[in-house]
Amino acid sequence: MKTETYEYLSDWARDNIAKGKAEGKAEGKAEGQAEAILTVLSARGIEVSEDVSEKIRKCHDFDRLAAWLRAAATVDSSDALLDDIS
C-alpha cells in the first residue's frame, strides 16, 4: 500500500499562495498585452524607441494597455500612441 504525505497549510498560507498565483497571472497577461502592442507597431513598420518600449512594458493597467493595443493599429508613430492615450 502506498502512503502519501500531506503537508498541512494554514489558511493564511493557502491564501498567500492563491494571491501569488493571481498576481503572476495578471503580470503575465500585462506582459502579453505589451508584447502584442509592440508586435503590431513593428508589423506596421513603426519604430519604437527604448523609452517608449520600456514604458509600454512597465505598464500594468489593463485598460490603458487595451487602449494602446487598439490605437497601435492606426497611429502614425509610437510617440503618438502614448500621447493620444496617456
C-alpha positions as CSV (number, residue, x, y, z in Angstrom):
1,M,0.0,0.0,0.0
2,K,1.4,3.4,-1.0
3,T,1.1,6.2,1.5
4,E,1.1,9.8,0.6
5,T,2.4,12.6,2.6
6,Y,0.3,15.6,3.2
7,E,1.8,18.9,4.1
8,Y,-0.6,20.9,6.2
9,L,-1.0,24.5,5.0
10,S,-2.7,27.1,7.2
11,D,-5.5,29.2,5.8
12,W,-3.0,32.1,5.7
13,A,-0.5,30.1,3.6
14,R,-3.2,28.9,1.2
15,D,-4.5,32.4,0.8
16,N,-1.0,33.7,0.1
17,I,-0.3,31.0,-2.4
18,A,-3.5,31.8,-4.2
19,K,-2.8,35.5,-4.2
20,G,0.7,34.9,-5.6
21,K,-0.8,32.8,-8.4
22,A,-3.3,35.5,-9.2
23,E,-0.7,38.2,-9.3
24,G,1.5,36.0,-11.5
25,K,-1.4,35.6,-14.0
26,A,-2.1,39.3,-14.0
27,E,1.6,40.1,-14.6
28,G,1.8,37.6,-17.5
29,K,-1.4,39.0,-19.0
30,A,0.1,42.5,-18.9
31,E,3.3,41.3,-20.4
32,G,1.4,39.6,-23.2
33,Q,-0.6,42.8,-24.0
34,A,2.6,44.9,-24.0
35,E,4.3,42.4,-26.4
36,A,1.2,42.5,-28.7
37,I,1.3,46.3,-28.8
38,L,5.0,46.2,-29.8
39,T,4.3,43.5,-32.4
40,V,1.5,45.5,-34.0
41,L,3.7,48.5,-34.2
42,S,6.6,46.5,-35.6
43,A,4.4,44.8,-38.2
44,R,3.3,48.3,-39.3
45,G,6.9,49.4,-39.7
46,I,6.7,51.9,-36.9
47,E,9.9,52.3,-35.0
48,V,9.7,52.2,-31.2
49,S,12.3,53.9,-29.1
50,E,13.7,52.2,-26.0
51,D,11.9,54.7,-23.8
52,V,8.6,54.1,-25.3
53,S,9.1,50.3,-25.3
54,E,10.1,50.4,-21.7
55,K,7.0,52.5,-20.8
56,I,4.7,50.0,-22.6
57,R,6.4,47.0,-20.9
58,K,6.2,48.5,-17.4
59,C,2.5,49.3,-17.7
60,H,0.2,47.0,-15.8
61,D,-3.0,49.0,-16.3
62,F,-5.2,46.6,-18.4
63,D,-7.5,49.4,-19.6
64,R,-4.6,51.5,-20.8
65,L,-2.9,48.5,-22.4
66,A,-6.1,47.6,-24.2
67,A,-6.4,51.2,-25.4
68,W,-2.8,51.3,-26.6
69,L,-3.3,48.0,-28.5
70,R,-6.4,49.3,-30.3
71,A,-4.5,52.6,-31.1
72,A,-1.4,50.7,-32.3
73,A,-3.4,49.6,-35.4
74,T,-3.9,53.2,-36.6
75,V,-1.3,55.6,-35.1
76,D,1.5,57.1,-37.2
77,S,4.2,56.9,-34.5
78,S,4.9,55.2,-31.2
79,D,5.1,58.7,-29.6
80,A,1.6,59.4,-30.9
81,L,0.4,56.2,-29.3
82,L,1.4,57.3,-25.9
83,D,0.4,61.0,-26.4
84,D,-3.1,60.1,-27.6
85,I,-3.9,57.6,-24.9
86,S,-1.9,58.7,-21.8
